[in-house]
């Protein structure tokens, strides 16, 4: 089920597998990035989904300002999320991966007792990511485990 779509992003809820996904279609200016991220967090809370896909493979990078904003806004939604498994899809973008890892570190600092429950993995292949997400196996793909 499509929750939101514009020229920059698509947010969907796969009710069968209990997955909320956000796929970036192209480079997104800050305002549109923030709008979609807020809608993603709202969807995770309102649906109670336990799994998520964040596909940032088409974004060149996430700005420092947007990274900080995301970490701050996520703190308000995080206590009400049931998220337990998450995948991040990116293609050879070390800057974006570092930004996302920084956000994960922020979560660990602000919610040390709850962050460990989210099993996050990084992939470059969307099908491999989805397969891992819907599997019962928590073994991480080689060299993709979040720090």
Phi, psi and omega per residue, in radians:
X1 nan 2.257 3.111
X2 -1.371 2.198 3.095
X3 -1.640 -0.700 -3.088
X4 -2.726 2.493 3.033
X5 -2.686 2.359 2.965
X6 -2.497 -2.934 -3.084
X7 -1.204 -0.262 -3.078
X8 -1.792 -0.582 -2.974
X9 -2.557 2.738 3.060
X10 -2.320 2.187 3.065
X11 -2.034 2.204 -3.121
X12 -2.277 2.728 3.032
X13 -2.075 1.998 3.022
X14 -1.561 1.719 -3.054
X15 -1.235 -0.472 3.137
X16 -1.136 -0.782 -3.105
X17 -1.788 0.041 3.108
X18 1.040 0.890 -3.093
X19 -2.119 2.291 2.938
X20 -1.793 2.239 3.139
X21 -2.172 2.499 3.023
X22 -2.161 2.050 3.122
X23 -2.010 2.107 3.072
X24 -1.431 2.255 -3.114
X25 -1.512 -0.574 -3.124
X26 -2.845 3.088 3.112
X27 -0.890 2.400 -3.035
X28 -2.181 2.097 3.044
X29 -1.085 2.698 -3.048
X30 -0.768 -0.848 -3.096
X31 -1.049 -0.792 -3.121
X32 -1.247 -0.617 3.059
X33 -1.039 -0.857 -3.087
X34 -1.145 -0.689 3.109
X35 -1.049 -0.827 -3.118
X36 -1.168 -0.699 3.125
X37 -1.120 -0.709 3.113
X38 -1.109 -0.734 3.101
X39 -1.127 -0.622 3.075
X40 -1.074 -0.867 3.139
X41 -1.077 -0.730 3.108
X42 -1.077 -0.717 3.123
X43 -1.137 -0.694 3.114
X44 -1.093 -0.644 3.134
X45 -1.314 -0.878 -3.032
X46 -1.196 -0.581 3.131
X47 -1.500 -0.403 -3.058
X48 1.251 0.346 -3.114
X49 -1.022 2.511 -3.129
X50 -1.768 -0.091 -3.102
X51 -2.342 2.607 3.106
X52 -2.514 2.680 3.033
X53 -2.180 2.232 3.035
X54 -2.106 1.871 -3.113
X55 -1.760 1.789 3.141
X56 -1.889 0.347 -3.055
X57 -1.125 -0.365 3.135
X58 -1.729 0.004 3.096
X59 -1.608 2.318 3.122
X60 -1.170 -0.716 3.072
X61 -2.963 2.907 3.056
X62 -1.914 2.206 -3.074
X63 -1.116 2.752 3.105
X64 -1.018 -0.728 -3.138
X65 -1.105 -0.754 3.140
X66 -1.230 -0.569 3.076
X67 -1.103 -0.828 3.132
X68 -1.138 -0.732 3.121
X69 -1.052 -0.782 -3.127
X70 -1.073 -0.773 3.128
X71 -1.078 -0.717 -3.136
X72 -1.189 -0.824 -3.089
X73 -1.208 -0.609 -3.141
X74 -1.086 -0.579 3.140
X75 -1.018 -0.570 -3.127
X76 -1.320 -0.499 -3.136
X77 -1.609 -0.530 -2.985
X78 -0.907 -0.793 -3.108
X79 -1.044 -0.391 -3.099
X80 -1.769 0.072 3.124
X81 -1.528 2.601 3.056
X82 -1.843 0.199 -3.054
X83 -0.968 2.250 3.119
X84 -2.202 -0.413 -3.131
X85 -2.387 2.334 -3.099
X86 -2.500 2.485 3.032
X87 -2.157 2.544 3.087
X88 -2.144 2.163 -3.111
X89 -1.819 2.121 3.071
X90 -2.559 2.669 -3.099
X91 -1.997 1.818 3.043
X92 0.790 0.723 3.135
X93 -2.021 1.542 -3.088
X94 -1.165 -0.540 3.118
X95 -1.136 -0.786 3.121
X96 -1.156 -0.716 3.126
X97 -1.068 -0.746 3.107
X98 -1.097 -0.706 3.114
X99 -1.095 -0.757 3.138
X100 -1.191 -0.652 3.078
X101 -1.129 -0.627 3.100
X102 -1.119 -0.711 3.092
X103 -1.077 -0.742 3.104
X104 -1.065 -0.696 3.103
X105 -1.100 -0.684 3.095
X106 -1.051 -0.744 3.116
X107 -1.071 -0.738 -3.132
X108 -1.093 -0.655 -3.141
X109 -1.241 -0.665 -3.073
X110 -1.559 -0.397 -3.141
X111 -2.404 1.102 -3.049
X112 -1.058 -0.498 -3.119
X113 -1.422 -0.339 -3.042
X114 -1.908 -0.490 -3.065
X115 -1.094 -0.552 -3.082
X116 -1.147 -0.275 -3.131
X117 -1.372 -0.235 3.137
X118 -1.653 1.955 3.126
X119 -1.528 1.796 -3.061
X120 -1.875 2.345 3.116
X121 -2.331 2.650 3.129
X122 -1.903 2.390 -3.140
X123 -2.388 2.791 2.966
X124 -1.937 -0.184 3.135
X125 -1.928 2.027 -3.100
X126 -1.039 -0.660 -3.138
X127 -1.197 -0.714 3.091
X128 -1.112 -0.707 3.126
X129 -1.085 -0.831 -3.128
X130 -1.112 -0.711 3.125
X131 -1.064 -0.779 3.116
X132 -1.112 -0.719 -3.075
X133 -1.109 -0.709 -3.098
X134 -1.520 -0.147 3.108
X135 -1.350 2.808 3.069
X136 -1.498 -0.198 -3.084
X137 -1.382 2.267 3.128
X138 -1.774 0.223 3.118
X139 -1.224 2.288 -3.084
X140 -1.424 2.599 3.024
X141 -1.164 2.713 -3.075
X142 -0.980 2.337 3.048
X143 0.998 0.370 -3.126
X144 -2.005 0.012 -3.099
X145 -1.163 2.448 3.077
X146 -1.208 2.582 -3.122
X147 -1.173 nan nan
